[in-house]
């Protein structure tokens, strides 16, 4: 049976390759910092279960230290030349994106086939992890298709992956850390405290006002924490479950799904979501590092209002 651990191993091997290639990249003055950073990421994915909670805590501190003190930087590894890329672009046009479509197609259709046909009876994949496994399989199939079709240099995928991950830098691991922070807040009882404060302020029976507080709270907590996945455990424990679901009988599926969408509205408006908002500005070399956020605010606010209405009318 293929389990989620297989994907952790695959990702860990990828980061280990990035670390090794970084260490031997003499063109990058920060090659050892990059090697240490991605090496720690590899260690987390490959041996996180074995190093224990304390070891993983030290690992996170190491990642934060390397990033915070500026020990990591961009690299420009040699892969295909600019001339080769331009030639492929002129010859193939938008067909170059076809391999990328293999990934979502494999995840979508593979999941449907596995769950709604007798194929699932074979038990090939870990239960409730089918989509993740098929997503990883889609990546491998896409790489195989690229090699069969375009025949790039053998190491090109790893070098291009390293170039991209170095450009993103520390922001690549921010979602995982913030999601873990949300779980810690929930375990520490932050959600219960917020729930008590909310129940004391909102008049009993005010469903719409409670929905507004929940949706706006999701957006605000996401802006503070940088990730809706980090905000959701807190707001679900504070308002979503005790008030909207248990108190007013709301539909859990609607409250969970649309509540996350409300949080994503906050993602569009915060620099804390660095991998979404600051990294693109840096890669595009925009003069205003907050230009992406400013462009997204006029979309985010109407979407938040729409999500509030959907929550109220669809969940109750």
N, C-alpha and C positions, 0 to 999 in steps of 0.2 A: 504494500500500500504506500502510495506517495503522500507524505504528510507536509505540513507547513514547514517543518524543520528542513526539508529538502530545499525549499526556497531560501531560507536563511543561509544555508550552506552555499547555495549558488551565489547569492548576493555577497556573502562573506569572501568567497573566492575572487569575485570581481574586485572588491575593495582591496584585497591582498595584492592583486595584480597591479592596481593603481599605485599602491604603496611601493611595490618593487620597482615599477617603471619610474616613479618619481625619484627614488633614491639614486638611480643611475642617469638622471637627466641633468647633465652638467650645464645646460643652457639656463636652468632655473636657479637663481641665487637662493631660493627658499625651498630647495628640493628636499632637504632633510626634515623640515617642518611639515611639508606636504606628506612625506613618507610616514612620519610619525602619526599625523592626524588620520590618514586613511588606514594606516595599520591598526590604530585603536578601534576604528569602525569595524574593520575585519575581525578583530579579536572579539568585539561585542557580539557580532553575528555568529561567529564560529564557535565561541566558547563561553558565551554569556551565562549559560546554565551552570557552568562548572566553576566560574570565578566567584559566584555568590553575590549577595546584595552589596556587601562592603566593597568587593572588588569592582563591581559595576559602578558603584558610586565614585571610586577613585578614577575609573575610566572616564566617566563624564567630566570630572574635574580636569583631567588631562586634556580632553577635547576643548573645554572652555578656556583653559590656560593657553593652549597653542593658538586658538583663534583670537582670544582677547589680547594677547601680547604681539599679535601681528606676525607669527611665525609661518603662516601659510600665504601662498600667492599664486597667481595665474601661471600657467605653463603654455608653451606653444610646441607641442610634440609634432614631429614630422610624420605625416600620413600620406595622403594623396596631395599632389601639387595643385595650385590654383588653376593651372592650365587644364589639368585633368578634370577638375570639378566643373569648370566652365564648358568643357567639351561634352561632358555627360549631361549638363543642364540643357545645352542647345540641342543635343541629339534626342534626349528622352522627355524633356519638359516635365509636366506634372506627373508623368508615370513614375518618376523617382519616389513619389509618396506611396506607391502601391505596397512595398514591403511593410511600411508602418501600419497599414490597414489590416495586415495579417494579425496583429496583436489583439485589437478589440474584437475582430471577427472570431478569432479562436476562443477568446474568453466568453463572448456572448453565445455563439452557436454551440460551442462545446458544452457550456453549462446547461443550455436548454436540452440538448441531446442526452446529456448524462442524467439529468433529473427527470426527464419526461419520456424516456424510452427504456427498454430493458437493459441498455448498456450499464446503467447505474447499479444493476443487481450484481455486477462483477466485483464491486467494492474496490476499484482501483485507487480512488482518492479518499483522503480523510474526510469524514462527514462534516458538512457545512464549510468546507474549505475548497470546494471544487473550483469556484471561480478564481481564487488566488492561484491554485495550481495550474489551471488552464491559462491564466495570464502569463505565468512564467514560461509555460510551454509555447505560447504565442511568440514570446520574445525570442526563444531559441529557433523557432520556425522562421521568423522574420530574418534573423541573422543568416540562417542557412540559405534562404531565398536570395539574400543579397550576394552571398558568395557564389551561388550558382549562376546568378544573372550578371553581376557587375565585375566579379572576380577582383576585389580590392586586395591590397597586401594583407597577408594573414593576420598581422597584429593591428591592422587599422581599427577594428571595432574597439579594442581596449585603449588605443591611443586617443581616438576621438572621444571615447567615454571619459578618459582622464582629462582631456582638454575642457570638456563641458563641465565636469564636476569641479575642476579647479576654478573655472569661471564663476560657478555658483558659490563655491567655498563653504564656509560654516553654515550658511543658510540652508544647505541641503539636509542637515540633521535637525534643524529647528522644529519642524512639525512633530517628530518623534518625542523630542524633549518636552515640548509644550503639552502634548497629549499626556505624557507621564505626569506633568505638573498638575493637569486637571484631575487626574485620578488621585493624586496626593491631596489636593484641596478637598475633594469629596470625602476621602478617608479621614481627613482631619476634622470634618464636620462643618466646613464652611457653608455648604449647601443648606444644612439644617438651620444655621444661624440666619442666613438670608431668608429662608422660608418663614421663620418666626417673625422677622421684621416685616416681611411682605404681608403676612396674615394680620399683623397688628395695624397696618396702615390701610389696606384695601378693605372696604366694607364687605361683609359677608354676603354672598350671592351676586357680586359684581363680576360676572363671567368675562365680559368684554374687557373690563379694566385689568383683570388678571391676565388675560391673553396678551394685552398690550405690554404689561410689565414683563411677562415671560419672553416675548419676542424682542423687545427693546433690550432687555437684560442679556439675552443671547448675543445680540449685536455688540453691546458695550463690553461684555466680558471677552468676546472674541477680539475686539479692538485692543483690550488690555493684554490679553494672553497670546494674541497672534494666531490663534487656531480655534476653529469652531469645535473641533474634537476635544480640546482642552476645556472649553467653556461648557460643553453639554453636560458632563457629569455633575457639575456644580448646579446649573440651572434646573436640570431634571430633578435632582434631589431637593432643591429649594422650592420649586413651583410646579414643574411639569407633572411629577408623580403625585405628590400629596394634595395639591390643590386642583389642577386641571383634570387629572385622570381619576383619582380616588374621591376627591371632593365634589367635582361637578360631572363626573361620568364621561369625560371626553374620550375620543377614540385614540388609543395609544399610538397606532400607526401614523395617523395624521399629525398628532402632536410631536412625535419623534422626528418624522421626515421634514415637516414644514418648519419645526423649530430649528433644525440644522440649517435649513435654507436661510432663516432669519439670521443665524450666526454668520453664514457666508456673506451676508450683506455687510457685516462688520469687517470681514476680511478685506473687502474692497476699499476700506477707508482707513487702514492702519499701516504704519511703517513696521509694526511688529511682525506682520506677515511678510517678512523680508524676501522670502523665496518667490512670492507672487508679485510684490510691488516694488522692491528696491533692486532686486537682481535684474529684472528686465530693463529698468532704467539704466543700470550700469552697462549691461550688454549692448544696449542701443546707443550708449554714450549720450544720453539726454543731458541738456544743460541743467535742468531742474531734476534733482534726484527724487522729488515727490511728484513729478509730472504725471506718472501713472495713476497715483492716488487721486489727484485733482481731477483727472479726466473721468474717473470712475464714480465719484461722489454723486453726480446728477443721475446716474443709473441706480446706485445703491439705495438711495433714500426712497424713491418710488417703489422699488422692489420690496423694501422692508414694509412699507405700508400695504402693499398687495399681500404679502405673507401674513400680516396681521388679520386681514379680512378673510383669507383662505382658512387660517386657523379657526377663526370664530365660526364661520358658516359651515365648514366641512367637518369639524371635529365635534360639534355639538348639535 
